[in-house]
Amino acid sequence: MAVNMNDSRFQAVEEEKKAALNNVNNMYNNMISSNDKFYQDQVNLVKDYENTQKDIQQQQTDFTIEKINQQKDQAKQDYTKEQKASYVDYQKQSNQYGANAEAMAARGLNYTGYAESSEVSMYNTYQNRYATAREVYNRAVLNYDNSIKEAQLANNSALAEISFNSMKQQLELALEGFQYKNTLLQAQLNAQNETEDRYYNRWHDVLEQINTENALAEQIRQFNANLAFEKEQFNWQKQQAAIENAQQERIIKAQSSSGGSSSSGSSSSSSSKKSSSSSSSSKS
């Protein structure tokens, strides 16, 4: 007997398998989604920490450069003061109405070679003070500019190191998350295969059950068919026996009604008739 593949039991196994696979996939998909979110959150924390460290480093560098610029401004102010002070001192010393001029006049040195030499000396002193102040200022500016450049380079180096460490951590987290995600995907695939195998076995159990039922039904059908055939044979044989009995009864009645003969000829004739009747009945 052919198996009915539309049997409701097959459909029930398929529906249960679909539900089981949906449960497996939903569970692992949620785990994978949670895994992705967890590692992305970790990466975001690393990025936030990187930005914070860069801000702190930049603020420190900006503050260092700000202090250097303040020192540069102070050096410029000191230079300007020294420049003004040297000029003021020169003006005081060279003033013809000043104390120095009066002292020279009291000694009768005005308009002499000594006076001119003194004027030159005062001017040279002024120029030397001016040049020295400018040289000190220029050296200070150069040192401050170098310090700013060093701070900027150090800042760039520190920022680069912060970025490198951050990227390294992000890559490590990404790799770890990728590996764990692959583990989950493999586990999901294994769970799907196990579910498929489990319900494949159940499907075959149903198929075996149906085959067993079909075999039993065939046995019952054959038994019933044989029983019906035997019953039919029995009825036919019974019917034939009834016919033969009826014929025998008719013969006996016929003989009884004829009165029977006592002569041997009659007996012989009667025996012959009986034999003929029996033979005829047997043939019937």
QUIJODA-V969077 format. One record per pair of residues at least 12 apart in sequence whose ideal C-beta (glycine too) atoms are under 10 Angstrom apart, sorted by the first residue. I is the first residue (numbers start at 1). J is the second residue. Records with the same first field share a line. If there is no record, write none. Layout:
BEGIN
I->J ; J
END
This chain:
BEGIN
1->210 ; 211 ; 213 ; 214 ; 215 ; 217 ; 218 ; 221
2->214
3->206 ; 207 ; 210 ; 211 ; 213 ; 214
4->210 ; 214
5->207 ; 210
7->206 ; 207 ; 209 ; 210
9->202 ; 203 ; 205 ; 206 ; 207 ; 209 ; 210
10->203 ; 206 ; 207 ; 210
12->202 ; 206
13->199 ; 200 ; 201 ; 202 ; 203 ; 204 ; 205 ; 206 ; 207
14->199 ; 203
16->195 ; 198 ; 199 ; 202
17->195 ; 196 ; 198 ; 199 ; 200 ; 202 ; 203
18->195 ; 199
19->195
20->191 ; 192 ; 194 ; 195 ; 196 ; 198 ; 199
21->191 ; 192 ; 195 ; 196 ; 199
23->191 ; 195
24->187 ; 188 ; 189 ; 190 ; 191 ; 192 ; 194 ; 195
25->188 ; 191 ; 192 ; 195
27->188 ; 191
28->184 ; 185 ; 187 ; 188 ; 189 ; 191 ; 192
29->184 ; 188
31->180 ; 181 ; 184 ; 187 ; 188
32->180 ; 181 ; 184 ; 185 ; 187 ; 188
34->184
35->177 ; 178 ; 180 ; 181 ; 183 ; 184
36->177 ; 178 ; 180 ; 181 ; 184
37->177
38->173 ; 177 ; 180
39->170 ; 173 ; 174 ; 175 ; 176 ; 177 ; 178 ; 180 ; 181
40->173 ; 174 ; 177
41->173
42->169 ; 170 ; 172 ; 173 ; 174 ; 176 ; 177
43->166 ; 169 ; 170 ; 171 ; 172 ; 173 ; 174 ; 177
44->170
45->169 ; 173
46->165 ; 166 ; 167 ; 168 ; 169 ; 170 ; 172 ; 173
47->166 ; 167 ; 169 ; 170
48->166
49->162 ; 165 ; 166 ; 169
50->159 ; 162 ; 163 ; 164 ; 165 ; 166 ; 167 ; 169 ; 170
51->162 ; 166
52->162
53->158 ; 159 ; 161 ; 162 ; 163 ; 165 ; 166
54->155 ; 158 ; 159 ; 162 ; 163 ; 166
56->158 ; 162
57->154 ; 155 ; 156 ; 157 ; 158 ; 159 ; 161 ; 162
58->155 ; 158 ; 159
60->151 ; 154 ; 155 ; 158
61->148 ; 151 ; 152 ; 153 ; 154 ; 155 ; 156 ; 158 ; 159
62->151 ; 155
63->151
64->147 ; 148 ; 150 ; 151 ; 152 ; 154 ; 155
65->144 ; 147 ; 148 ; 149 ; 151 ; 152 ; 155
66->148
67->144 ; 147 ; 151
68->143 ; 144 ; 145 ; 146 ; 147 ; 148 ; 150 ; 151
69->144 ; 145 ; 148
70->144
71->140 ; 141 ; 143 ; 144 ; 147
72->137 ; 140 ; 141 ; 143 ; 144 ; 145 ; 147 ; 148
73->144
74->140 ; 144
75->136 ; 137 ; 138 ; 139 ; 140 ; 141 ; 143 ; 144
76->137 ; 140 ; 141
77->137
78->133 ; 136 ; 137 ; 140
79->130 ; 133 ; 134 ; 135 ; 136 ; 137 ; 138 ; 140 ; 141
80->133 ; 137
81->133
82->129 ; 130 ; 132 ; 133 ; 134 ; 136 ; 137
83->126 ; 129 ; 130 ; 133 ; 134 ; 137
84->133
85->129 ; 133
86->125 ; 126 ; 127 ; 128 ; 129 ; 130 ; 131 ; 132 ; 133
87->126 ; 129 ; 130
88->126
89->122 ; 125 ; 126 ; 129
90->119 ; 122 ; 123 ; 124 ; 125 ; 126 ; 127 ; 129 ; 130
91->122 ; 126
92->122
93->118 ; 119 ; 121 ; 122 ; 123 ; 125 ; 126
94->118 ; 119 ; 122 ; 123 ; 126
96->110
100->115 ; 118 ; 119 ; 122
101->115 ; 118 ; 119
104->118
240->284
243->281 ; 284
244->281 ; 282 ; 284
245->281
247->277 ; 280 ; 281 ; 284
248->277 ; 278 ; 281
250->277 ; 281
251->273 ; 274 ; 277 ; 278 ; 280 ; 281
252->274 ; 277
254->273 ; 277
255->270 ; 273 ; 274 ; 277
258->270 ; 273
END
